[in-house]
Amino acid sequence: PCGLKRAVLQIVMVVALPMVWRGLLMCVVQVSAVDPSYGAVSYLYANQTCRPLGASSREGTALELLQRTALPLVASRGHRRPPAAVLGATELLQRAVPLAWLHVPKCGTSMLNALVHLPGVCPGISSDFGIDEAHIPWEGPFDFEDLFWARMCHPLCPGLQCTGSAGIPHPGMGTEARYWAVYRGHAVGMFRQPEQRILSAYRNKDFPQTGYNRSWTGGPAASLRKFAEAVQGCTAKMMGQEGDGSVSPEGTLMPCWQDPAPPSCDDVERALARLREFVFVGLTDEWDLSICLLHRMLGGLCSPLDFENTRPGQPEAYDTSELHGFIDQYDGPIYAEAEAIFRRNIVLYNATRDSCKPCFKNAARS
C-alpha cells in the first residue's frame, strides 16, 4: 500500500501541480494587469473565476488553498495601499502602509485614534471624528472598537491592515506566513510594563480575555496571583506563537487568545526578533512623548484625539506589591527591548519634552 501511495503521489506531482501553479501565476499576472496598486492576495480572494484553464471547482479549491498559503510569501505584503505621495506623510509612513497595529490587551486602545488620523491612513474619517463611545455608541455587546473593525476599517482606511474584528480586537501575529504577509515592515504598537498590565487587566471588570477573573459575570473572582499566573506572557504569546488570535479548542476566550500555559523560550525569542522589525514602538507610560515620536516618524500634526483616553482606568501606577513578588518573566524581556527601542528613537528623532512643545500646543496639551 505504501508503494502504491507513493506512485499515485508522483503522478499528482508530475501532472496536477504544474497545472495548478500555471494557473496561480496567471492569476498573479492578471491581478497585476488589473490594478497594480492593490496587493494580489486580497484581490484573489474575491476573484472566484481565477482558476487554471479547464479546472473544475475541485481544482479551484486546491488553488484557493495555495492562494492562502504560498501566495503571501511571493505577493505584495500590503493590500489596499494608498497612493505613494500623501501630503504630510513621511517616507517611512509611505513605505509602511498599510500599518498593522499589534494591540496587546490593556496597552492603549487609544492609539487607534492616532493611527487613523495619520496622513492618508484613513482618508474616509474626518479629523474631528474619534474612535470612541461618543462617536460610535455601543450596539448590544459590541463597543466602539468592535464596530470600527467590523464596519469602518475596510471601506474607510486603505492605509490600515484591518486585522481586528467584532469580538476579537486583539489578534496575534501568528505563523511566519501571516507575519510576513501582514506585519513585517508594517507593525506598530504600544507596550506596557508587564506587571502594570496585569494589574490593570485584573481591575477591569469588562476584560474578557482573562477567562479567569469571573467577577464581571457575577461569579467568584480568581485571586490576583492565580490571575497573574494565567495571563503572564500575553505579549510573548501574541507576538511569538502561531495562533492567529481567535478562540481555544473548547470555543472559549482564553488569555490573550491562547491557552493558559506559559509561552516557551522560543516564543519569547521570536517575539523579540519581530519587535526589532516594528515600524513604530511606543510606551503607554510615556504616552505624550510616544505620540510626539509617532508624528515625527510618520508625519501629520498632533491632535487632541491623539491624547484622548478612550478606556480610562486608574490614572496613577498600580501598586505592584499586591503581586507579592510575582514577575512576568516572559513579557519582561520584551518590554525591556521595547523601552530600549523607544529610548533610541526619541534621541534619533529628537522627541524631547522641549522639542515636542509644538505638538502638545497643537493638541492643546499642557
C-alpha positions as a Markdown table, in Angstrom:
| # | Residue | x | y | z |
|---|---|---|---|---|
| 1 | Pro | 0.0 | 0.0 | 0.0 |
| 2 | Cys | 2.8 | 2.4 | 0.8 |
| 3 | Gly | 4.4 | 1.8 | -2.7 |
| 4 | Leu | 1.0 | 2.4 | -4.4 |
| 5 | Lys | 0.5 | 5.7 | -2.4 |
| 6 | Arg | 4.0 | 6.9 | -3.5 |
| 7 | Ala | 3.2 | 6.1 | -7.1 |
| 8 | Val | 0.0 | 8.0 | -7.0 |
| 9 | Leu | 1.7 | 10.9 | -5.3 |
| 10 | Gln | 4.3 | 11.0 | -8.0 |
| 11 | Ile | 1.6 | 11.1 | -10.7 |
| 12 | Val | -0.1 | 14.0 | -8.9 |
| 13 | Met | 3.2 | 15.9 | -8.5 |
| 14 | Val | 4.1 | 15.5 | -12.2 |
| 15 | Val | 0.7 | 16.1 | -13.8 |
| 16 | Ala | -1.5 | 18.1 | -11.5 |
| 17 | Leu | 0.8 | 20.5 | -9.7 |
| 18 | Pro | 2.2 | 22.2 | -12.8 |
| 19 | Met | -1.4 | 23.0 | -13.9 |
| 20 | Val | -2.2 | 24.5 | -10.5 |
| 21 | Trp | 1.0 | 26.6 | -10.4 |
| 22 | Arg | 0.5 | 27.7 | -14.0 |
| 23 | Gly | -3.0 | 28.9 | -13.1 |
| 24 | Leu | -1.7 | 30.6 | -9.9 |
| 25 | Leu | 0.9 | 32.5 | -11.9 |
| 26 | Met | -1.8 | 33.5 | -14.5 |
| 27 | Cys | -3.8 | 34.9 | -11.6 |
| 28 | Val | -0.9 | 37.0 | -10.3 |
| 29 | Val | -0.3 | 38.4 | -13.8 |
| 30 | Gln | -4.0 | 39.0 | -14.2 |
| 31 | Val | -4.2 | 40.9 | -10.9 |
| 32 | Ser | -1.1 | 43.0 | -11.7 |
| 33 | Ala | -2.6 | 44.0 | -15.0 |
| 34 | Val | -6.0 | 44.9 | -13.5 |
| 35 | Asp | -4.7 | 47.2 | -10.8 |
| 36 | Pro | -1.1 | 47.3 | -9.7 |
| 37 | Ser | -1.8 | 49.5 | -6.7 |
| 38 | Tyr | -3.6 | 46.6 | -5.0 |
| 39 | Gly | -1.8 | 43.6 | -3.4 |
| 40 | Ala | -2.6 | 40.3 | -5.1 |
| 41 | Val | -3.7 | 38.5 | -2.0 |
| 42 | Ser | -6.9 | 40.3 | -1.2 |
| 43 | Tyr | -8.0 | 40.6 | -4.8 |
| 44 | Leu | -7.6 | 36.9 | -5.5 |
| 45 | Tyr | -9.9 | 36.0 | -2.6 |
| 46 | Ala | -12.6 | 37.9 | -4.3 |
| 47 | Asn | -11.8 | 36.7 | -7.9 |
| 48 | Gln | -13.7 | 33.4 | -7.9 |
| 49 | Thr | -13.1 | 32.9 | -11.7 |
| 50 | Cys | -9.3 | 33.0 | -11.4 |
| 51 | Arg | -8.6 | 29.2 | -12.0 |
| 52 | Pro | -6.4 | 27.3 | -14.4 |
| 53 | Leu | -7.9 | 26.8 | -17.8 |
| 54 | Gly | -10.2 | 23.8 | -17.8 |
| 55 | Ala | -10.0 | 23.4 | -14.0 |
| 56 | Ser | -13.0 | 22.1 | -12.2 |
| 57 | Ser | -14.4 | 23.6 | -9.0 |
| 58 | Arg | -12.5 | 20.9 | -7.0 |
| 59 | Glu | -9.2 | 22.0 | -8.6 |
| 60 | Gly | -10.2 | 25.6 | -7.9 |
| 61 | Thr | -10.5 | 24.8 | -4.2 |
| 62 | Ala | -6.9 | 23.4 | -4.3 |
| 63 | Leu | -5.8 | 26.7 | -6.0 |
| 64 | Glu | -7.6 | 28.7 | -3.3 |
| 65 | Leu | -5.6 | 26.7 | -0.7 |
| 66 | Leu | -2.4 | 27.7 | -2.5 |
| 67 | Gln | -3.5 | 31.3 | -2.5 |
| 68 | Arg | -3.9 | 31.2 | 1.2 |
| 69 | Thr | -0.6 | 29.6 | 1.9 |
| 70 | Ala | 2.0 | 30.1 | -0.8 |
| 71 | Leu | 0.9 | 33.4 | -2.2 |
| 72 | Pro | 1.5 | 35.6 | 0.8 |
| 73 | Leu | 5.2 | 34.7 | 0.5 |
| 74 | Val | 5.5 | 36.0 | -3.0 |
| 75 | Ala | 2.8 | 38.6 | -3.4 |
| 76 | Ser | 2.8 | 42.2 | -2.1 |
| 77 | Arg | 2.9 | 42.2 | 1.7 |
| 78 | Gly | 0.4 | 45.0 | 1.9 |
| 79 | His | -3.1 | 45.5 | 0.5 |
| 80 | Arg | -5.3 | 48.4 | -0.3 |
| 81 | Arg | -2.2 | 50.6 | -0.4 |
| 82 | Pro | -3.0 | 54.4 | -0.7 |
| 83 | Pro | -1.1 | 56.5 | -3.3 |
| 84 | Ala | 2.6 | 56.9 | -2.5 |
| 85 | Ala | 2.5 | 60.7 | -2.4 |
| 86 | Val | 0.3 | 61.7 | 0.5 |
| 87 | Leu | 0.6 | 65.3 | 1.9 |
| 88 | Gly | 2.2 | 65.3 | 5.3 |
| 89 | Ala | 3.3 | 61.6 | 5.2 |
| 90 | Thr | 7.0 | 60.8 | 5.8 |
| 91 | Glu | 8.9 | 58.4 | 3.5 |
| 92 | Leu | 8.7 | 55.9 | 6.4 |
| 93 | Leu | 4.9 | 56.0 | 6.5 |
| 94 | Gln | 4.7 | 55.7 | 2.7 |
| 95 | Arg | 6.8 | 52.6 | 2.9 |
| 96 | Ala | 5.0 | 51.1 | 5.9 |
| 97 | Val | 1.3 | 51.4 | 4.8 |
| 98 | Pro | -0.9 | 49.6 | 5.3 |
| 99 | Leu | 0.0 | 49.8 | 9.0 |
| 100 | Ala | -0.6 | 46.7 | 11.1 |
| 101 | Trp | -1.4 | 47.5 | 14.7 |
| 102 | Leu | -0.4 | 45.0 | 17.3 |
| 103 | His | -2.9 | 45.7 | 20.2 |
| 104 | Val | -1.9 | 43.8 | 23.3 |
| 105 | Pro | -4.8 | 44.0 | 25.8 |
| 106 | Lys | -4.6 | 46.9 | 28.2 |
| 107 | Cys | -1.8 | 48.6 | 26.2 |
| 108 | Gly | -3.5 | 51.6 | 24.8 |
| 109 | Thr | -6.8 | 51.2 | 22.8 |
| 110 | Ser | -6.5 | 55.0 | 22.4 |
| 111 | Met | -3.7 | 54.5 | 19.9 |
| 112 | Leu | -6.3 | 53.7 | 17.3 |
| 113 | Asn | -7.2 | 57.4 | 17.2 |
| 114 | Ala | -3.6 | 58.4 | 16.5 |
| 115 | Leu | -3.3 | 55.8 | 13.7 |
| 116 | Val | -6.5 | 56.6 | 11.8 |
| 117 | His | -5.6 | 60.3 | 11.6 |
| 118 | Leu | -2.1 | 59.8 | 10.2 |
| 119 | Pro | -1.8 | 61.2 | 6.7 |
| 120 | Gly | -3.5 | 59.0 | 4.1 |
| 121 | Val | -4.2 | 56.1 | 6.5 |
| 122 | Cys | -8.0 | 56.7 | 6.8 |
| 123 | Pro | -9.0 | 59.4 | 4.4 |
| 124 | Gly | -12.6 | 58.5 | 4.9 |
| 125 | Ile | -12.5 | 59.6 | 8.5 |
| 126 | Ser | -12.7 | 63.3 | 9.3 |
| 127 | Ser | -10.0 | 64.9 | 11.5 |
| 128 | Asp | -12.5 | 65.6 | 14.3 |
| 129 | Phe | -14.1 | 62.1 | 14.4 |
| 130 | Gly | -12.9 | 60.0 | 17.3 |
| 131 | Ile | -12.9 | 56.2 | 17.6 |
| 132 | Asp | -14.7 | 56.3 | 20.9 |
| 133 | Glu | -18.0 | 55.8 | 22.6 |
| 134 | Ala | -19.1 | 59.4 | 21.9 |
| 135 | His | -18.9 | 58.9 | 18.2 |
| 136 | Ile | -19.6 | 55.1 | 18.0 |
| 137 | Pro | -22.2 | 54.1 | 20.6 |
| 138 | Trp | -22.5 | 50.6 | 21.9 |
| 139 | Glu | -24.6 | 48.2 | 19.9 |
| 140 | Gly | -25.5 | 45.2 | 22.0 |
| 141 | Pro | -22.3 | 43.5 | 23.2 |
| 142 | Phe | -20.1 | 45.4 | 20.7 |
| 143 | Asp | -18.3 | 48.6 | 21.7 |
| 144 | Phe | -16.7 | 51.3 | 19.5 |
| 145 | Glu | -13.5 | 49.2 | 18.8 |
| 146 | Asp | -15.5 | 46.2 | 17.7 |
| 147 | Leu | -17.7 | 48.3 | 15.5 |
| 148 | Phe | -14.7 | 50.1 | 14.0 |
| 149 | Trp | -13.1 | 46.8 | 12.8 |
| 150 | Ala | -16.4 | 45.4 | 11.6 |
| 151 | Arg | -17.8 | 48.4 | 9.7 |
| 152 | Met | -15.4 | 51.2 | 9.2 |
| 153 | Cys | -11.9 | 49.9 | 8.7 |
| 154 | His | -12.2 | 48.2 | 5.3 |
| 155 | Pro | -14.2 | 51.0 | 3.5 |
| 156 | Leu | -12.5 | 54.0 | 5.1 |
| 157 | Cys | -8.9 | 53.1 | 5.9 |
| 158 | Pro | -6.8 | 52.0 | 3.0 |
| 159 | Gly | -3.7 | 52.6 | 4.9 |
| 160 | Leu | -4.5 | 50.3 | 7.8 |
| 161 | Gln | -4.5 | 46.5 | 7.9 |
| 162 | Cys | -7.9 | 45.5 | 9.2 |
| 163 | Thr | -6.7 | 42.7 | 11.4 |
| 164 | Gly | -9.3 | 43.0 | 14.1 |
| 165 | Ser | -13.0 | 42.0 | 14.0 |
| 166 | Ala | -16.1 | 42.4 | 16.2 |
| 167 | Gly | -15.5 | 40.4 | 19.4 |
| 168 | Ile | -11.8 | 39.7 | 18.5 |
| 169 | Pro | -10.0 | 43.1 | 18.5 |
| 170 | His | -6.6 | 41.6 | 19.7 |
| 171 | Pro | -5.3 | 39.2 | 17.0 |
| 172 | Gly | -1.8 | 37.9 | 17.3 |
| 173 | Met | 0.9 | 37.9 | 14.7 |
| 174 | Gly | 0.6 | 34.2 | 14.1 |
| 175 | Thr | 2.6 | 32.0 | 11.7 |
| 176 | Glu | 5.6 | 33.1 | 9.7 |
| 177 | Ala | 3.4 | 33.3 | 6.6 |
| 178 | Arg | 0.9 | 35.5 | 8.3 |
| 179 | Tyr | 3.7 | 37.6 | 9.9 |
| 180 | Trp | 5.4 | 38.3 | 6.5 |
| 181 | Ala | 2.1 | 38.9 | 4.8 |
| 182 | Val | 0.6 | 41.3 | 7.3 |
| 183 | Tyr | 3.1 | 42.6 | 9.9 |
| 184 | Arg | 6.6 | 42.6 | 8.7 |
| 185 | Gly | 7.5 | 46.2 | 7.7 |
| 186 | His | 4.1 | 47.4 | 8.8 |
| 187 | Ala | 3.8 | 46.7 | 12.5 |
| 188 | Val | 3.2 | 49.4 | 15.1 |
| 189 | Gly | 2.3 | 49.1 | 18.8 |
| 190 | Met | 2.3 | 50.5 | 22.3 |
| 191 | Phe | 3.9 | 48.4 | 25.1 |
| 192 | Arg | 3.3 | 48.4 | 28.8 |
| 193 | Gln | 5.3 | 47.4 | 31.9 |
| 194 | Pro | 4.0 | 43.7 | 32.3 |
| 195 | Glu | 3.0 | 43.8 | 36.0 |
| 196 | Gln | 1.2 | 47.1 | 35.5 |
| 197 | Arg | -0.7 | 45.5 | 32.5 |
| 198 | Ile | -1.7 | 42.5 | 34.6 |
| 199 | Leu | -3.0 | 44.7 | 37.5 |
| 200 | Ser | -4.9 | 46.9 | 35.0 |
| 201 | Ala | -6.5 | 43.8 | 33.5 |
| 202 | Tyr | -7.4 | 42.4 | 36.9 |
| 203 | Arg | -9.1 | 45.6 | 37.9 |
| 204 | Asn | -11.1 | 45.8 | 34.6 |
| 205 | Lys | -14.4 | 44.1 | 35.1 |
| 206 | Asp | -15.1 | 44.1 | 31.4 |
| 207 | Phe | -11.8 | 42.4 | 30.4 |
| 208 | Pro | -13.0 | 39.3 | 28.5 |
| 209 | Gln | -9.6 | 37.8 | 27.5 |
| 210 | Thr | -8.8 | 36.6 | 31.0 |
| 211 | Gly | -11.0 | 33.5 | 31.3 |
| 212 | Tyr | -10.2 | 33.5 | 35.0 |
| 213 | Asn | -11.5 | 36.7 | 36.6 |
| 214 | Arg | -15.2 | 35.9 | 36.7 |
| 215 | Ser | -16.3 | 38.9 | 38.8 |
| 216 | Trp | -17.6 | 40.7 | 35.8 |
| 217 | Thr | -20.1 | 38.0 | 35.2 |
| 218 | Gly | -21.2 | 38.0 | 38.8 |
| 219 | Gly | -19.3 | 34.8 | 39.7 |
| 220 | Pro | -16.4 | 34.4 | 42.1 |
| 221 | Ala | -13.2 | 36.2 | 41.1 |
| 222 | Ala | -9.9 | 34.4 | 40.9 |
| 223 | Ser | -7.1 | 35.5 | 43.3 |
| 224 | Leu | -4.8 | 38.1 | 41.8 |
| 225 | Arg | -1.9 | 35.6 | 42.0 |
| 226 | Lys | -3.8 | 32.9 | 40.1 |
| 227 | Phe | -4.9 | 35.5 | 37.5 |
| 228 | Ala | -1.3 | 36.8 | 37.1 |
| 229 | Glu | 0.0 | 33.3 | 36.5 |
| 230 | Ala | -2.8 | 32.6 | 34.0 |
| 231 | Val | -2.2 | 35.8 | 31.9 |
| 232 | Gln | 1.6 | 36.1 | 32.1 |
| 233 | Gly | 3.4 | 36.1 | 28.8 |
| 234 | Cys | 0.5 | 37.7 | 27.0 |
| 235 | Thr | 2.7 | 39.8 | 24.7 |
| 236 | Ala | 5.1 | 36.9 | 24.0 |
| 237 | Lys | 2.1 | 34.7 | 23.0 |
| 238 | Met | 0.6 | 37.3 | 20.7 |
| 239 | Met | 3.9 | 38.1 | 19.1 |
| 240 | Gly | 5.6 | 34.7 | 19.1 |
| 241 | Gln | 3.0 | 31.9 | 18.9 |
| 242 | Glu | 1.3 | 30.6 | 15.8 |
| 243 | Gly | -2.3 | 31.1 | 16.8 |
| 244 | Asp | -4.0 | 33.9 | 15.0 |
| 245 | Gly | -6.0 | 35.0 | 18.0 |
| 246 | Ser | -9.5 | 33.6 | 17.9 |
| 247 | Val | -10.7 | 31.0 | 20.4 |
| 248 | Ser | -9.5 | 28.0 | 22.3 |
| 249 | Pro | -10.3 | 24.4 | 21.1 |
| 250 | Glu | -13.2 | 24.4 | 23.6 |
| 251 | Gly | -14.6 | 27.6 | 22.0 |
| 252 | Thr | -13.9 | 29.8 | 25.0 |
| 253 | Leu | -12.0 | 33.0 | 25.1 |
| 254 | Met | -8.5 | 32.4 | 26.5 |
| 255 | Pro | -5.8 | 34.6 | 28.0 |
| 256 | Cys | -4.5 | 36.7 | 25.1 |
| 257 | Trp | -6.3 | 34.4 | 22.8 |
| 258 | Gln | -4.0 | 31.4 | 23.6 |
| 259 | Asp | -4.1 | 28.6 | 26.1 |
| 260 | Pro | -3.2 | 29.4 | 29.7 |
| 261 | Ala | 0.2 | 27.6 | 29.5 |
| 262 | Pro | 3.1 | 30.0 | 29.6 |
| 263 | Pro | 5.0 | 30.7 | 26.4 |
| 264 | Ser | 8.2 | 28.9 | 25.5 |
| 265 | Cys | 11.6 | 30.4 | 25.3 |
| 266 | Asp | 11.4 | 30.1 | 21.5 |
| 267 | Asp | 8.2 | 32.2 | 21.6 |
| 268 | Val | 10.0 | 34.9 | 23.5 |
| 269 | Glu | 12.9 | 34.9 | 21.2 |
| 270 | Arg | 10.6 | 35.0 | 18.1 |
| 271 | Ala | 8.7 | 37.9 | 19.7 |
| 272 | Leu | 11.9 | 39.8 | 20.3 |
| 273 | Ala | 13.1 | 39.3 | 16.7 |
| 274 | Arg | 9.7 | 40.6 | 15.4 |
| 275 | Leu | 9.7 | 43.5 | 17.8 |
| 276 | Arg | 13.0 | 44.7 | 16.3 |
| 277 | Glu | 11.3 | 45.0 | 12.9 |
| 278 | Phe | 8.5 | 47.2 | 14.1 |
| 279 | Val | 8.0 | 50.5 | 12.3 |
| 280 | Phe | 7.0 | 52.3 | 15.5 |
| 281 | Val | 7.3 | 51.3 | 19.2 |
| 282 | Gly | 5.7 | 53.4 | 21.9 |
| 283 | Leu | 5.3 | 53.1 | 25.7 |
| 284 | Thr | 1.9 | 53.6 | 27.4 |
| 285 | Asp | 3.8 | 55.1 | 30.4 |
| 286 | Glu | 5.3 | 57.7 | 28.1 |
| 287 | Trp | 2.1 | 58.4 | 26.1 |
| 288 | Asp | 2.8 | 62.1 | 25.3 |
| 289 | Leu | 6.3 | 61.5 | 24.1 |
| 290 | Ser | 5.2 | 58.4 | 22.2 |
| 291 | Ile | 2.5 | 60.4 | 20.3 |
| 292 | Cys | 5.0 | 63.1 | 19.5 |
| 293 | Leu | 7.5 | 60.5 | 18.3 |
| 294 | Leu | 4.8 | 58.8 | 16.2 |
| 295 | His | 4.2 | 62.0 | 14.3 |
| 296 | Arg | 7.9 | 62.8 | 14.0 |
| 297 | Met | 8.5 | 59.4 | 12.5 |
| 298 | Leu | 5.3 | 59.0 | 10.3 |
| 299 | Gly | 4.1 | 62.6 | 9.8 |
| 300 | Gly | 1.0 | 64.6 | 10.4 |
| 301 | Leu | 0.1 | 67.0 | 13.2 |
| 302 | Cys | -0.7 | 66.2 | 16.8 |
| 303 | Ser | -4.4 | 66.3 | 17.6 |
| 304 | Pro | -6.4 | 66.4 | 20.8 |
| 305 | Leu | -7.8 | 62.9 | 19.8 |
| 306 | Asp | -4.3 | 61.5 | 20.0 |
| 307 | Phe | -4.3 | 62.1 | 23.7 |
| 308 | Glu | -7.9 | 61.1 | 24.4 |
| 309 | Asn | -8.2 | 58.2 | 26.9 |
| 310 | Thr | -10.9 | 56.0 | 25.3 |
| 311 | Arg | -10.7 | 53.4 | 28.1 |
| 312 | Pro | -10.0 | 55.4 | 31.3 |
| 313 | Gly | -8.7 | 53.5 | 34.3 |
| 314 | Gln | -6.7 | 54.3 | 37.3 |
| 315 | Pro | -4.7 | 57.4 | 36.5 |
| 316 | Glu | -1.6 | 56.6 | 38.6 |
| 317 | Ala | 0.5 | 53.5 | 38.6 |
| 318 | Tyr | -0.7 | 50.4 | 40.4 |
| 319 | Asp | 1.0 | 49.1 | 43.5 |
| 320 | Thr | 2.9 | 46.1 | 42.3 |
| 321 | Ser | 3.5 | 44.9 | 45.9 |
| 322 | Glu | 0.0 | 43.4 | 45.6 |
| 323 | Leu | 1.6 | 40.7 | 43.5 |
| 324 | His | 3.8 | 39.6 | 46.4 |
| 325 | Gly | 6.9 | 39.3 | 44.3 |
| 326 | Phe | 5.4 | 37.9 | 41.1 |
| 327 | Ile | 7.2 | 38.9 | 38.0 |
| 328 | Asp | 6.2 | 38.2 | 34.4 |
| 329 | Gln | 9.4 | 36.6 | 33.3 |
| 330 | Tyr | 8.2 | 36.2 | 29.7 |
| 331 | Asp | 7.0 | 39.7 | 28.9 |
| 332 | Gly | 9.7 | 41.3 | 30.9 |
| 333 | Pro | 12.4 | 40.9 | 28.3 |
| 334 | Ile | 10.1 | 42.1 | 25.5 |
| 335 | Tyr | 9.2 | 45.3 | 27.4 |
| 336 | Ala | 12.8 | 45.9 | 28.2 |
| 337 | Glu | 13.6 | 45.7 | 24.4 |
| 338 | Ala | 10.6 | 47.9 | 23.6 |
| 339 | Glu | 11.8 | 50.5 | 26.0 |
| 340 | Ala | 15.3 | 50.4 | 24.6 |
| 341 | Ile | 14.0 | 50.9 | 21.0 |
| 342 | Phe | 11.8 | 53.8 | 22.3 |
| 343 | Arg | 14.7 | 55.5 | 24.0 |
| 344 | Arg | 16.9 | 55.2 | 20.9 |
| 345 | Asn | 14.2 | 56.6 | 18.7 |
| 346 | Ile | 13.4 | 59.7 | 20.8 |
| 347 | Val | 17.1 | 60.6 | 20.5 |
| 348 | Leu | 17.3 | 59.8 | 16.8 |
| 349 | Tyr | 14.1 | 61.8 | 16.1 |
| 350 | Asn | 14.7 | 64.5 | 18.7 |
| 351 | Ala | 11.4 | 63.8 | 20.5 |
| 352 | Thr | 12.0 | 65.6 | 23.9 |
| 353 | Arg | 9.6 | 67.4 | 26.2 |
| 354 | Asp | 11.0 | 70.6 | 24.9 |
| 355 | Ser | 11.1 | 69.8 | 21.2 |
| 356 | Cys | 7.6 | 68.3 | 21.4 |
| 357 | Lys | 6.1 | 71.5 | 22.7 |
| 358 | Pro | 4.6 | 72.5 | 19.3 |
| 359 | Cys | 2.9 | 69.1 | 19.2 |
| 360 | Phe | 1.5 | 69.5 | 22.6 |
| 361 | Lys | 0.4 | 73.0 | 21.9 |
| 362 | Asn | -1.4 | 71.9 | 18.7 |
| 363 | Ala | -3.2 | 69.4 | 20.7 |
| 364 | Ala | -3.9 | 71.9 | 23.5 |
| 365 | Arg | -1.8 | 69.7 | 25.7 |
| 366 | Ser | -0.2 | 71.5 | 28.7 |
